[in-house]
Amino acid sequence: MMKRTLGRTGFDVSVIGLGTWQLGADWGDVKEEDALAVLDAAYDSGVTFFDTADVYGDGRSEALIGRWLKANPGASVTVATKMGRRVEQLHENYTLDAFRAWNDRSRSNLGVDTLDLVQLHCPPTSVYSDDAVYDALDTMVEEGRIANYGVSVETAEEALTAIARPNVSTVQIIVNAFRLKPVEEVLPAAAAAGVGIIARVPLASGLLTGRYSLDTEFAANDHRNYNRDGSAFDVGETFSGVDYATGVRAAAQFTELARGAAPKATAAQAALAWLASRPEISSIIPGARNAEQARANAAAGALELPDSFDAAVRELYDRELRASIHPRW
């Protein structure tokens, strides 16, 4: 597994990491033993970066990782968590006292004294420009509660605002073959500033696996069912904001491109390898509902694609998605 430096943290992490939203909630039910098997399979496959959040299953995802860490005391893993989505999304809720309380809960869930990386979890846009917020985060570092901090964002503009801050170590952003604005605008700026990029939703909520059709049904507690209109949270988190029918059509074309570029790989592996080919990205965090998916995702870290694949992906995006996606995020 290829390793890269995680921005200003200085940590070396696997280019394919593991997102653990699935292990907490909002993707259908995942049993505890299956969740722990996913963590085992990912680590055994060379994954050394786990990303979670205090809101995933209201702490379930963090607690499962904490249980895994306790059972694997010698494991060399960097764990990033996020905070801020368990309260009403108002700027005034982002205070040092709130940060300390959220931090105490996450440290307890994960069973550690100092968190490797804490990210503001897609807060109101105005938070990214507030000096007092960054002062509070700096205080958290000084107190030894967190080793580093970063942000998770919805838009390229929010990412660029955060990158300009001197102590922001990482920016987590949706970027994939169906969301190219960050490739064009955010990745170059992050690289110039030494800020790490954590690529989330790399498979467009599964569209880029090529396995879904217009008849595919998702569980009632799966956000791909209940959040298609953005009624629960930003619609860009679900299928990267792509209209489902359009996404299914574009995904079929992507699958054909992937077959031509890497006949022995899956469409999902090609999508992950395409992101991994960008040195500005520190780690990519696909989720996995079972051990087999975790191993398959990790294998993408060793997949090489021909140079022509990038041009083909961009042409597909320009033709099918740019007009509807590019201006929004």
MARTORMI-526329 format. One record per atom (N, C-alpha, C, CB): residue in one letter; x, y, z. Coordinates in steps of 0.2 Angstrom, whole numbers, padded with zeros to 4 digits, always signed. Atoms other than C-alpha are relative to their C-alpha. Last residue first. Glycine has a CB too. Example, Ala and Ser with C-alpha at 12.3 -4.5 7.8 and 13.67 -1.06 7.14 Angstrom:
S-0004-0006-0001S+0068-0005+0036S-0004+0005+0003S+0002+0002-0007A+0004-0006+0000A+0062-0022+0039A+0004+0006+0000A-0005+0000+0006
***
This chain:
W-0005+0001-0005W-0101+0114-0025W+0007+0002-0001W-0001-0007+0002R+0003+0001-0006R-0116+0120-0035R+0005-0001+0006R-0005-0006+0000P+0002-0006-0003P-0109+0127-0051P-0002+0000+0008P-0005+0004-0004H-0006-0005-0001H-0099+0111-0055H-0002+0006+0003H+0003+0002-0007I-0003+0001-0006I-0114+0099-0053I+0005+0005+0002I+0004-0007+0000S+0005+0001-0006S-0128+0102-0065S+0004+0000+0006S-0004-0006-0001A+0004-0006+0000A-0117+0109-0080A-0005+0000+0006A-0005+0000-0006R-0002-0007-0001R-0103+0098-0077R-0005+0005+0001R+0006+0002-0005L+0001-0002-0007L-0112+0081-0076L+0002+0007+0001L+0004-0004+0004E+0006+0002-0003E-0115+0072-0093E-0001+0004+0007E+0001-0007+0002R+0006+0001+0004R-0104+0079-0106R-0006-0001+0004R+0002-0006-0004D+0002-0006+0004D-0090+0087-0096D-0007-0001-0003D+0005+0002-0004Y+0003-0005-0005Y-0090+0073-0083Y-0002+0006-0004Y+0006+0002+0005L+0006+0002-0003L-0088+0060-0097L-0003+0005+0005L+0001-0007+0003E+0005-0001+0005E-0074+0070-0105E-0007-0002+0002E+0002-0004-0007R+0002-0007+0001R-0065+0072-0089R-0005+0001-0005R+0006+0004-0001V+0004-0002-0006V-0066+0053-0086V-0002+0007-0001V+0004-0001+0007A+0006+0003+0002A-0059+0050-0104A-0005+0001+0006A+0000-0008+0000A+0004-0004+0005A-0045+0062-0101A-0007-0003-0002A+0004+0000-0007D+0002-0006-0003D-0040+0053-0085D-0004+0004-0005D+0006+0004+0002F+0006+0001-0004F-0041+0036-0093F-0002+0007+0003F+0001-0005+0006S+0006-0001+0004S-0029+0040-0107S-0006+0000+0004S+0000-0004-0006D+0001-0008+0000D-0014+0041-0095D-0007+0002-0003D+0006+0003-0003P-0003-0004+0005P-0016+0022-0092P-0002+0007+0000P-0002-0003-0007L+0004-0001+0006L-0021+0016-0075L+0004+0003-0005L-0006+0004+0002E-0002-0005+0004E-0011+0008-0061E-0004+0001-0006E+0008-0001-0002L+0003+0000+0007L-0019-0002-0047L+0003+0006-0004L-0007+0000+0000A-0005+0002+0004A-0009-0004-0031A-0001+0000-0007A+0002-0007+0003G-0006-0004-0001G-0020+0007-0020G+0006-0003-0004G+0002-0001+0007A-0001-0006+0005A-0035-0001-0028A+0006+0004+0001A-0006+0004+0000A-0004+0002+0006A-0032-0017-0018A+0001+0005-0005A-0003-0006-0003A-0007+0000-0002A-0038-0008-0002A+0005-0002-0006A+0002-0004+0006N-0002-0007+0000N-0055-0006-0009N+0007+0001+0001N-0004+0004+0005A+0000-0002+0007A-0056-0024-0013A+0002+0007-0001A-0007-0002-0003R-0005+0003+0003R-0051-0029+0005R+0001+0002-0008R+0001-0007+0000A-0006-0004-0003A-0063-0017+0013A+0006-0003-0004A+0000-0002+0007Q-0001-0006+0003Q-0077-0024+0001Q+0006+0004+0002Q-0006+0004+0002E-0002+0001+0007E-0073-0042+0006E+0000+0007-0004E-0006-0004-0004A-0008+0001+0001A-0073-0037+0024A+0002-0001-0007A+0002-0006+0004N-0002+0006-0002N-0091-0030+0024N+0007-0001-0001N-0004-0006-0004R+0005+0003-0005R-0101-0014+0024R+0002-0007+0002R-0006+0000-0004A+0001+0007+0001A-0086-0004+0017A-0005-0003+0005A+0007-0004+0000G+0003+0004-0005G-0083+0015+0016G-0001-0008-0002G-0007+0002+0002P+0006+0004+0002P-0071+0023+0004P-0003-0003+0006P+0001-0005-0006I+0004+0004-0005I-0059+0035+0012I-0006-0003-0002I-0001+0005+0006I+0007+0000+0003I-0046+0042+0000I-0003-0005+0005I+0001-0003-0007S+0003+0006-0001S-0029+0048+0008S-0007+0000-0002S+0000-0002+0008S-0004+0004-0005S-0016+0061+0006S-0003-0007+0001S+0000+0004+0006I+0005+0003-0004I-0023+0068-0011I+0004-0004+0005I-0005-0004-0004E+0003-0005-0005E-0011+0080-0019E-0004-0003+0005E-0003+0006-0004P-0004-0001-0006P-0002+0066-0027P-0002+0005+0005P+0007+0001-0002R-0001-0007-0001R-0016+0062-0039R+0004+0001+0007R-0007+0004+0001S-0005-0002+0004S-0015+0044-0045S+0001+0008+0001S-0003-0001-0008A-0006+0001-0003A-0025+0039-0030A+0006+0002-0004A+0001-0007+0002L-0002-0005-0006L-0040+0047-0036L+0007+0000+0002L-0006+0000+0005W+0000-0007+0003W-0040+0037-0052W+0001+0006+0005W-0007+0001-0004A-0006-0001+0003A-0036+0022-0042A+0001+0006-0004A+0002-0006-0005L-0004-0001-0005L-0052+0024-0032L+0008+0001-0002L+0000-0006+0005A+0002-0006-0003A-0063+0025-0047A+0005+0002+0005A-0007+0000+0002A-0003-0004+0004A-0053+0010-0055A-0002+0008+0002A-0004-0001-0007Q-0007+0000-0001Q-0056+0000-0040Q+0003+0005-0005Q+0003-0007-0001A-0001-0003-0006A-0075+0004-0040A+0008+0001+0001A-0003-0004+0006A+0001-0008+0002A-0076+0000-0059A+0002+0004+0007A-0007+0001-0002T+0007-0002+0000T-0069-0017-0054T+0000+0007-0002T-0003-0002+0007A+0002-0004-0006A-0051-0022-0060A-0008+0001+0000A+0004+0006+0001K+0000+0005-0005K-0045-0036-0072K-0002+0004+0007K+0007-0003+0002P+0004+0005+0001P-0049-0026-0087P-0001-0005+0006P+0002-0004-0006A-0002+0005-0004A-0041-0010-0082A-0004-0006+0000A+0001+0003+0008A-0007-0002-0003A-0042+0004-0094A+0003-0005+0004A-0001+0006+0003G-0006-0001+0005G-0055-0004-0106G+0006+0002+0003G-0003+0005-0005R-0001+0007+0002R-0066-0011-0091R+0006+0001-0006R-0006-0003-0004A-0005+0004-0004A-0064+0006-0083A+0001-0007-0002A-0004-0001+0007L-0007-0003+0001L-0071+0016-0098L+0005-0004+0005L+0000+0007+0003E-0003+0002+0007E-0086+0004-0099E+0007+0002+0000E-0004+0002-0006T-0002+0007-0001T-0089+0006-0080T+0003-0003-0007T-0006-0004+0001F-0006+0000-0004F-0089+0025-0082F+0003-0007+0000F-0001+0003+0007Q-0005-0002+0005Q-0102+0024-0096Q+0007-0001+0004Q-0001+0007-0002A-0001+0006+0005A-0113+0013-0085A+0005+0002-0005A-0007-0001-0003A-0004+0005-0003A-0110+0026-0071A+0001-0006-0005A-0003-0003+0007A-0007-0001+0001A-0116+0040-0082A+0005-0005+0003A+0002+0007+0004R-0002+0000+0007R-0133+0032-0085R+0008+0002+0000R-0004+0006-0003V+0000+0007+0002V-0135+0027-0066V+0003+0000-0008V-0007-0003+0000G-0005+0004-0003G-0130+0045-0061G+0001-0007-0002G+0000+0000+0007T-0006-0002+0004T-0142+0053-0073T+0006-0003+0003T+0001+0008+0001A+0001+0003+0007A-0156+0043-0066A+0006+0002-0004A-0007+0002-0003Y-0002+0007+0000Y-0150+0047-0048Y-0001-0003-0007Y-0005-0004+0005D+0006+0002+0001D-0148+0066-0050D+0001-0008-0001D-0004+0003-0006V+0002+0002+0007V-0130+0069-0045V-0007-0003+0000V+0005-0005-0003G+0005-0005+0002G-0128+0077-0028G-0002-0001-0007G+0003+0007+0000S-0004-0006+0002S-0112+0067-0024S-0005+0006-0003S+0005-0001-0005F-0002+0000+0007F-0123+0052-0024F+0003+0006-0003F-0007-0001-0004T+0003+0006+0003T-0129+0058-0007T+0001-0001-0008T-0008+0000+0002E-0003+0005-0004E-0117+0070+0002E-0003-0007-0003E-0001+0000+0007G-0006+0002+0003G-0121+0083-0011G+0003-0006+0003G+0005+0006+0000V+0001+0005+0005V-0139+0083-0005V+0006-0002-0003V-0005+0003-0005D-0002-0002+0007D-0133+0092+0011D-0001-0005-0005D+0007+0003+0000F-0007-0003+0000F-0142+0085+0026F+0001+0002-0007F+0005-0004+0003A-0003+0002-0006A-0159+0077+0030A+0006+0004+0001A+0001-0007+0001S+0005-0002-0006S-0171+0085+0017S+0004-0001+0007S-0006-0004-0001G-0004-0004-0004G-0157+0084+0003G-0004+0003+0006G+0002+0007-0003D+0002-0007+0001D-0169+0078-0010D+0003+0005+0005D-0008+0001+0001R-0002-0002+0008R-0160+0061-0012R-0003+0007-0001R-0004-0005-0004N-0003-0006+0001N-0159+0060+0007N+0001+0002-0007N+0006+0001+0004Y+0003-0005-0003Y-0171+0046+0012Y+0003+0007-0001Y-0001-0001+0007N+0007+0000+0001N-0166+0033+0000N-0003+0006+0003N-0003-0006+0004R+0001+0000+0007R-0148+0035-0002R-0007-0001-0002R+0004-0006-0004H+0001-0007+0002H-0148+0040+0016H-0001+0000-0008H+0006+0004+0002D-0006-0002+0005D-0151+0022+0020D-0001+0007-0003D+0001-0006-0005N-0005-0004-0004N-0163+0020+0035N+0006+0001-0004N+0001-0004+0006A+0004-0006-0002A-0178+0015+0023A+0005+0004+0004A-0006-0002+0004A+0003+0001-0006A-0166+0002+0014A-0003+0007+0003A+0004-0003+0006F-0005-0001-0006F-0161+0005-0004F-0005+0000+0007F+0004+0007+0000E+0003-0002-0006E-0170-0002-0019E+0005+0001+0006E-0006-0004+0002T-0004+0002-0006T-0161-0004-0036T-0004+0004+0006T+0007+0003+0000D+0004+0004-0005D-0174-0002-0050D+0003-0002+0006D-0002-0007-0004L+0005-0004-0002L-0165+0012-0059L-0005-0004+0004L-0004+0002-0006S+0005-0001+0006S-0150+0002-0059S-0005+0004+0002S-0002-0007-0003Y+0007-0003-0001Y-0135+0001-0047Y-0004+0001-0007Y+0000+0006+0004R+0004+0005-0002R-0119-0010-0048R-0008+0002+0000R+0002-0003+0006G+0003+0002+0006G-0108+0002-0058G-0005-0006+0001G+0005-0003-0005T-0001+0007+0000T-0097+0004-0043T-0003-0003-0006T-0003-0004+0006L-0006+0002+0004L-0096+0022-0047L+0002-0007+0000L+0006+0005+0002L+0001+0000+0007L-0114+0024-0041L+0006-0002-0004L-0002+0008-0002G+0001+0006+0004G-0109+0018-0024G-0002+0000-0007G-0005-0004+0004S+0005+0004-0004S-0112+0034-0013S-0001-0007-0004S-0006+0004+0000A+0007-0004+0002A-0102+0044-0027A-0006-0004+0003A-0001+0001-0007L+0003+0004+0005L-0087+0031-0026L-0007+0003-0001L-0001-0007+0003P-0004+0001+0006P-0075+0043-0018P-0003-0004-0005P+0007-0003+0001V+0006+0002+0005V-0088+0050-0005V+0004-0002-0007V-0005+0005-0001R+0006+0004-0002R-0073+0057+0004R-0005-0001-0005R-0003+0004+0006A+0005+0001+0005A-0055+0062-0002A-0006-0004+0003A+0002-0002-0006I+0003+0006-0002I-0044+0068+0013I-0006+0000-0005I-0002-0001+0007I+0007+0001+0003I-0033+0082+0006I-0002-0007+0002I+0000+0001-0007G+0002+0006+0003G-0018+0087+0016G-0007+0000-0002G+0001-0006+0006V+0006+0002-0004V-0012+0105+0018V-0002-0007-0003V-0006+0005-0001G-0002+0006-0004G+0005+0109+0012G-0005-0003+0005G+0006+0002+0005A+0000-0002-0007A+0000+0126+0006A+0002-0005+0005A-0007+0002+0002A-0005-0006-0001A+0005+0124-0012A+0000+0002+0007A-0003+0005-0004A-0007+0002+0000A-0003+0106-0011A+0005+0006+0001A+0001-0003-0008A-0002+0004-0006A-0019+0113-0004A+0007-0002-0001A-0005-0007+0001A-0001-0005-0005A-0021+0126-0018A+0003-0004+0007A-0006+0004+0002P-0006-0004+0001P-0018+0113-0032P+0002+0005+0006P+0000+0004-0006L-0007+0004-0001L-0030+0101-0024L+0006+0004-0002L-0001-0006-0005V-0002+0001-0007V-0044+0114-0022V+0007-0003+0001V-0005-0004+0004E-0001-0006-0004E-0048+0122-0039E+0004-0001+0007E-0006+0003+0001E-0002-0006+0004E-0047+0109-0053E+0002+0006+0004E-0005+0002-0005V-0006+0002+0003V-0048+0093-0043V+0003+0006-0004V-0001-0006-0006P-0006+0000-0005P-0060+0101-0031P+0006-0002-0004P-0002-0005+0005K-0002-0007-0002K-0072+0105-0046K+0006+0000+0005K-0006+0004+0003L-0007-0002+0002L-0071+0087-0052L+0002+0007+0002L+0000-0001-0008R-0001-0006-0003R-0086+0079-0044R+0007+0003-0001R-0002-0001+0008F+0007-0004+0001F-0093+0064-0054F+0001+0007+0004F-0006-0004+0002A+0000-0001+0007A-0075+0056-0055A-0007+0004-0002A+0000-0007-0004N+0000+0006+0004N-0073+0059-0037N-0001+0001-0007N-0006-0005+0003V-0004+0000+0006V-0070+0072-0024V+0000-0007-0003V+0007+0003+0000I+0002+0005+0005I-0080+0076-0009I+0003+0001-0006I-0008+0001+0000I+0004-0003+0005I-0069+0086+0003I-0003-0006-0004I+0003+0005-0004Q+0004+0006+0003Q-0059+0083+0019Q-0005+0003-0005Q-0003-0004+0006V+0006-0001+0002V-0046+0097+0022V-0003-0006-0003V+0000+0006-0005T+0003+0004+0006T-0031+0094+0032T-0007+0003-0002T-0001-0007+0003S-0004+0005+0002S-0018+0102+0044S-0003-0004-0006S+0001-0005+0005V+0004+0005+0003V-0026+0119+0047V+0004-0006-0003V-0006+0003-0005N-0001+0006-0004N-0013+0128+0057N-0005-0005-0002N-0001+0002+0007P-0007+0002-0001P-0009+0143+0045P+0000-0007+0004P+0004+0004+0004R-0002+0000-0007R-0027+0146+0039R+0006-0003+0002R-0006-0002+0004A-0003-0006-0001A-0028+0149+0020A+0002+0001+0007A-0004+0006-0002I-0007+0001+0002I-0033+0131+0017I+0004+0006+0002I+0001-0002-0007A-0003+0003-0005A-0049+0135+0027A+0008-0001-0001A-0003-0007+0001T+0000-0004-0006T-0055+0148+0015T+0004-0003+0006T-0007+0002+0003L-0005-0005+0001L-0050+0137+0000L+0000+0005+0006L-0002+0004-0006A-0007+0003+0000A-0060+0123+0007A+0005+0005-0001A+0001-0006-0006E-0001+0001-0007E-0076+0133+0010E+0007-0003+0001E-0005-0004+0003E-0001-0006-0003E-0075+0139-0008E+0002+0000+0007E-0006+0005-0001A-0007-0002+0002A-0073+0122-0015A+0001+0006+0004A+0001+0000-0007T-0002-0004+0006T-0089+0117-0006T+0007+0001-0001T-0004+0006+0000E+0005+0002+0005E-0096+0104+0007E+0002+0003-0007E-0007+0003+0002V+0004-0006+0004V-0082+0105+0019V-0005-0003-0005V+0005+0005-0003S+0004+0004+0006S-0073+0094+0032S-0005+0005-0003S-0004-0006+0003V+0007-0002+0002V-0060+0104+0042V-0003-0005-0005V-0001+0007-0002G+0002-0002+0007G-0044+0101+0050G-0007+0001+0000G+0002-0006-0004Y+0007-0001+0002Y-0036+0099+0067Y+0000+0002-0007Y-0003+0006+0005N+0001-0004+0006N-0020+0091+0075N-0007+0002-0002N+0003-0003-0007A-0007-0001+0003A-0013+0083+0090A-0001+0005-0006A+0003-0007-0002I+0000+0002+0007I-0030+0084+0100I+0007+0002-0002I-0005+0004-0004R+0006+0004+0001R-0033+0085+0119R+0000-0002-0007R-0006+0005+0000G-0002+0007+0001G-0015+0090+0123G-0006-0004-0002G+0003-0002+0006E+0002+0004-0005E-0020+0107+0130E+0001-0007+0000E-0008+0001+0001E-0005-0002-0005E-0010+0117+0117E-0002-0004+0007E-0001+0007+0002V-0007+0003+0002V-0019+0107+0103V+0004+0002+0006V+0003+0003-0006M+0000+0007-0001M-0036+0112+0111M+0006-0004-0001M-0006-0003-0005T+0000+0001-0008T-0031+0130+0113T+0000-0008+0001T-0005+0004+0003D-0007+0000-0002D-0027+0130+0094D+0001-0001+0007D+0003+0007-0002L-0003+0006+0002L-0044+0124+0091L+0007+0000+0001L-0001-0001-0008A+0002+0006-0004A-0051+0138+0101A+0003-0007-0002A-0008+0000+0000D-0004-0001-0006D-0040+0151+0092D-0002-0006+0005D-0002+0007+0003Y-0006+0002+0000Y-0047+0144+0076Y+0004+0001+0006Y+0004+0003-0006V+0001+0007+0001V-0065+0146+0081V+0007-0003-0001V-0004-0002-0006A+0001+0003-0006A-0061+0164+0087A+0000-0008+0000A-0006+0003+0004D-0006+0000-0003D-0054+0169+0070D+0000-0004+0007D+0003+0007+0002D+0000-0003-0007D-0070+0165+0062D+0006-0001+0003D-0006-0003+0004S-0003-0007+0000S-0069+0163+0043S+0001+0003+0007S-0004+0004-0005Y-0007+0001+0003Y-0073+0144+0042Y+0004+0007+0000Y-0001-0003-0007V-0004+0002-0005V-0088+0147+0054V+0008-0001-0003V-0002-0007+0003S-0003-0005-0004S-0097+0157+0042S+0005-0002+0005S-0005+0005+0003T-0006-0003+0004T-0100+0142+0031T+0003+0006+0003T-0003+0003-0007P+0003-0005+0004P-0111+0133+0044P+0006+0004-0003P-0004+0005+0004P+0004-0005-0004P-0101+0118+0050P-0003+0005-0005P+0004+0003+0005C+0004-0003+0005C-0096+0103+0038C-0005+0005+0004C-0005-0004-0004H+0004+0004+0005H-0089+0093+0052H-0005+0004-0004H-0004-0006+0005L+0007-0003+0000L-0075+0102+0060L-0004-0003-0005L+0000+0008+0000Q+0003-0005+0005Q-0061+0090+0060Q-0006+0003+0001Q+0000-0004-0007V+0007-0002-0001V-0051+0082+0074V-0002+0005-0006V-0002+0003+0007L+0003-0005+0005L-0035+0073+0070L-0007+0001+0002L+0002-0002-0007D-0005-0001+0005D-0024+0061+0081D-0002+0006-0004D+0001-0006-0005L+0003+0002+0007L-0035+0062+0096L+0005+0002-0005L-0007+0003-0001T-0001-0005+0005T-0026+0063+0113T-0002-0002-0007T+0008+0003+0000D+0000-0007-0003D-0031+0054+0128D+0001+0005-0005D+0006+0000+0005V-0007-0003+0001V-0037+0038+0119V+0000+0007+0004V+0002+0001-0007G-0004+0003-0005G-0052+0026+0122G+0007+0003+0000G+0001-0007-0001L-0006+0003+0003L-0060+0030+0106L+0005-0003+0005L+0003+0005-0005N+0002+0005+0004N-0077+0033+0114N+0005-0004-0003N-0005+0003-0006S+0003+0005-0003S-0070+0042+0128S-0002-0006-0004S-0006+0002+0005R-0006+0003-0003R-0059+0053+0117R-0002-0006+0004R+0004+0005+0005S-0004+0003+0005S-0074+0057+0107S+0006-0004+0003S+0002+0004-0006R+0004+0005+0002R-0085+0062+0122R+0004-0005-0005R-0007+0002-0003D+0000+0004-0005D-0071+0073+0129D-0004-0007-0002D-0004+0003+0007N-0006+0004+0000N-0069+0081+0112N+0000-0005+0006N+0006+0005+0001W+0000+0004+0005W-0087+0086+0111W+0006-0005+0000W-0001+0003-0007A+0005+0005-0001A-0087+0094+0128A+0000-0006-0005A-0007+0003+0001R-0003+0004-0006R-0070+0103+0125R-0005-0006+0001R+0001+0004+0006F-0005+0004+0003F-0077+0109+0108F+0003-0005+0005F+0006+0004-0003A+0004+0006+0004A-0093+0115+0116A+0006-0005-0003A-0004+0003-0006D+0004+0004-0005D-0083+0125+0129D-0003-0006-0004D-0005+0004+0004L-0005+0004-0003L-0071+0132+0115L-0003-0005+0005L+0005+0004+0004T-0004-0003-0005T-0086+0138+0105T+0005-0005+0003T-0005+0003+0005Y-0007+0002+0001Y-0095+0133+0089Y+0005+0004+0005Y+0002+0001-0008N-0001+0006-0004N-0113+0134+0095N+0007-0002-0001N-0005-0006-0003E-0001-0001-0007E-0114+0152+0089E+0001-0006+0005E-0005+0004+0003H-0007-0003-0001H-0112+0148+0071H+0001+0000+0008H+0001+0006-0003L+0000-0007+0000L-0129+0138+0071L+0008+0002+0002L-0004+0002+0006Q-0005-0003+0004Q-0131+0120+0065Q+0000+0008+0000Q+0000-0002-0007E+0003-0004+0005E-0141+0113+0079E+0005+0004-0004E-0005+0005+0003V+0003-0006-0002V-0130+0101+0088V-0004+0003-0006V+0004+0004+0005R+0005+0003-0005R-0124+0083+0085R-0004+0006+0003R+0004-0004+0005R+0006+0001+0003R-0115+0089+0069R-0005-0003+0004R+0001-0005-0006G+0005-0006+0001G-0101+0098+0077G-0006-0001-0003G+0004+0004-0005M+0004-0003-0005M-0086+0086+0078M-0004+0005-0003M+0004+0002+0006K+0003-0007+0001K-0076+0075+0067K-0004+0002+0005K-0003-0001-0007T+0007+0000-0001T-0064+0060+0069T-0002+0007-0001T-0001-0002+0008A+0003-0007+0000A-0047+0055+0062A-0008+0000+0002A+0001+0003-0007V+0007+0000+0000V-0038+0039+0067V-0002+0008+0000V-0003-0003+0007T+0002-0007-0001T-0020+0036+0062T-0008+0000+0000T+0003+0005-0005V+0006-0003+0004V-0016+0017+0063V-0001+0008+0003V-0006-0004+0002S-0002-0006+0002S+0000+0008+0068S-0005+0003-0004S+0007+0000-0003A+0002-0002+0007A-0008-0007+0077A+0002+0007-0001A-0007+0000-0001G-0006-0002+0003G+0002-0012+0093G-0002+0002-0007G+0004-0006-0001P-0004-0006-0003P-0013-0011+0104P+0006+0002-0004P+0002-0002+0007N-0006+0000+0004N-0025-0021+0093N+0005+0005+0002N-0002+0001-0007A-0002+0007+0002A-0039-0026+0104A+0006-0001-0004A-0006-0004-0003K-0002+0003-0006K-0040-0009+0112K+0002-0007-0001K-0006+0000+0005L-0007-0003-0002L-0039-0001+0095L+0002-0004+0006L+0000+0007+0001W-0005+0003+0004W-0054-0012+0089W+0007+0002+0002W-0001+0002-0007R+0000+0007-0002R-0065-0007+0104R+0006-0003-0004R-0006-0003-0001G-0003+0001-0007G-0061+0011+0101G+0001-0007+0002G-0003+0004+0005I-0007-0001+0002I-0065+0009+0082I+0004+0000+0007I+0001+0007-0003L-0002+0006+0003L-0082+0002+0088L+0008+0000-0002L-0004-0002-0007A-0001+0005-0006A-0084+0016+0100A+0002-0006-0003A-0007-0001+0003E-0006-0001-0004E-0081+0029+0086E+0001-0006+0005E+0000+0007+0004S-0006+0001+0004S-0093+0021+0074S+0006+0001+0004S-0001+0005-0006R-0002+0007+0001R-0106+0020+0088R+0006-0002-0004R-0007-0003-0004G-0006+0002-0004G-0105+0038+0093G+0002-0007-0001G+0000+0001+0007D+0000-0003-0006D-0122+0044+0088D+0006-0002+0005D-0006+0000+0004G+0003+0005-0004G-0123+0031+0074G+0000+0003+0007G+0004-0006+0000Y+0001+0006+0004Y-0110+0042+0065Y-0003-0005+0005Y+0006-0003-0003V+0007+0000+0002V-0112+0059+0074V-0002-0007-0003V-0002+0005-0004D+0004+0001-0006D-0095+0058+0083D-0008-0001-0001D+0001+0006+0005A+0003-0006-0003A-0086+0056+0067A-0004-0002+0006A-0004+0003-0006T+0006+0001-0004T-0075+0043+0059T-0003+0007+0001T+0001-0005+0006D+0004-0006-0001D-0060+0041+0047D-0007-0001+0003D+0000+0004-0006F+0007+0000-0001F-0048+0027+0049F-0003+0007+0001F-0001-0005+0006F+0003-0006-0001F-0030+0028+0041F-0008-0002+0001F+0001+0005-0005T-0002-0003-0006T-0018+0014+0041T-0003+0006+0002T+0008+0000+0000V+0003-0006-0001V-0025+0002+0027V+0002+0003+0007V-0008+0000+0000G-0005-0006+0001G-0012-0011+0022G-0003+0007+0002G+0003+0000-0006S-0001-0001+0007S-0024-0026+0018S+0004+0007-0001S-0007+0001-0003D-0004+0006+0003D-0023-0033+0036D+0002+0002-0007D-0004-0006+0001Y-0007+0000-0003Y-0029-0016+0042Y+0004-0005-0003Y+0000+0000+0008A-0003-0006+0003A-0044-0015+0030A+0007+0000+0003A-0004+0006+0003A-0001+0001+0007A-0049-0033+0034A+0004+0006-0003A-0006-0002-0004D-0005+0005+0001D-0048-0031+0053D+0002+0000-0007D-0002-0007+0003L-0006-0003-0002L-0058-0015+0052L+0006-0004+0000L-0001+0003+0008V-0002-0005+0005V-0071-0023+0041V+0006+0003+0002V-0006+0005-0001A-0003+0004+0005A-0072-0038+0053A+0002+0005-0006A-0005-0005-0003L-0007+0001-0002L-0075-0026+0067L+0003-0004-0005L-0001-0004+0007A-0004-0007+0000A-0090-0019+0058A+0007-0002+0002A-0004+0005+0005D-0002-0001+0007D-0096-0037+0054D+0004+0007-0001D-0007+0001-0005E-0005+0005+0002E-0096-0042+0072E+0003+0001-0007E-0002-0007+0001E-0007-0002-0003E-0105-0026+0077E+0005-0005-0002E-0001-0001+0007K-0001+0003-0006K-0119-0029+0064K+0007+0001+0003K-0001-0008+0000V-0007+0004+0000V-0121-0017+0050V+0001-0003+0007V+0006+0005-0002D-0003+0003-0006D-0139-0010+0047D+0006-0004-0001D-0005-0005+0003G+0002+0006-0001G-0143+0001+0032G+0003-0003+0007G+0000-0005-0005W-0001+0004+0006W-0132+0015+0026W-0003-0007+0001W+0008-0001-0001D+0002-0004+0006D-0137+0029+0038D+0002-0004-0007D+0003+0006-0001A+0007+0000+0002A-0128+0022+0053A-0001+0003-0007A-0003+0005+0005G+0004-0003-0005G-0112+0019+0062G-0007+0000-0001G+0003+0007+0001L-0001+0004-0006L-0101+0006+0053L-0005+0003+0005L+0007-0001+0002Q+0004+0006+0001Q-0107+0014+0036Q+0000-0004+0007Q+0003-0004-0005W+0007-0002-0001W-0100+0031+0042W-0004-0006-0001W-0002+0005-0006T+0004+0004-0004T-0083+0022+0044T-0007+0003+0001T+0004-0001+0006G+0005-0004-0003G-0072+0029+0030G-0005-0005+0004G-0004+0004-0006L+0007+0003-0001L-0057+0018+0027L-0004+0005+0003L+0001-0006+0005G+0002+0001-0007G-0040+0023+0020G-0007-0003+0001G-0001+0007+0003I+0007+0002-0001I-0033+0021+0003I-0001-0001+0007I-0001-0007-0004V+0004-0004+0005V-0017+0032+0001V-0007-0003+0000V+0003-0001-0007S+0001+0003+0007S-0011+0024+0017S-0004+0004-0004S-0003-0007+0002V+0006+0004+0001V-0005+0036+0030V-0001-0003-0006V-0006+0004+0002D+0001+0004+0007D+0011+0044+0035D-0005-0004+0001D+0007-0003-0001F+0002+0007+0000F+0008+0057+0049F+0001-0003-0007F-0006-0002+0003G-0006+0004+0000G+0016+0074+0048G+0000-0007+0000G+0005+0002+0005T+0000+0005-0005T+0000+0082+0053T+0007-0003+0001T-0005-0005+0000R-0004-0003-0005R+0003+0097+0041R+0001-0005+0006R-0002+0006+0002G-0001-0008-0001G-0003+0087+0027G+0004+0002+0005G-0007+0002+0001L+0006-0003-0001L-0006+0068+0029L+0000+0008+0002L-0004-0004+0006T+0000-0004-0006T+0010+0062+0022T-0007+0004+0000T+0006+0005+0000R-0001-0007+0001R+0008+0048+0009R-0001+0004+0007R-0005+0003-0005K+0001-0004-0005K+0009+0029+0009K+0001+0008-0002K+0005-0002+0006M-0004-0006+0000M+0007+0017-0005M-0002+0004+0006M-0002+0004-0006M+0004-0006+0000M+0000+0000+0000M+0004+0006+0000M-0005+0000+0006
***
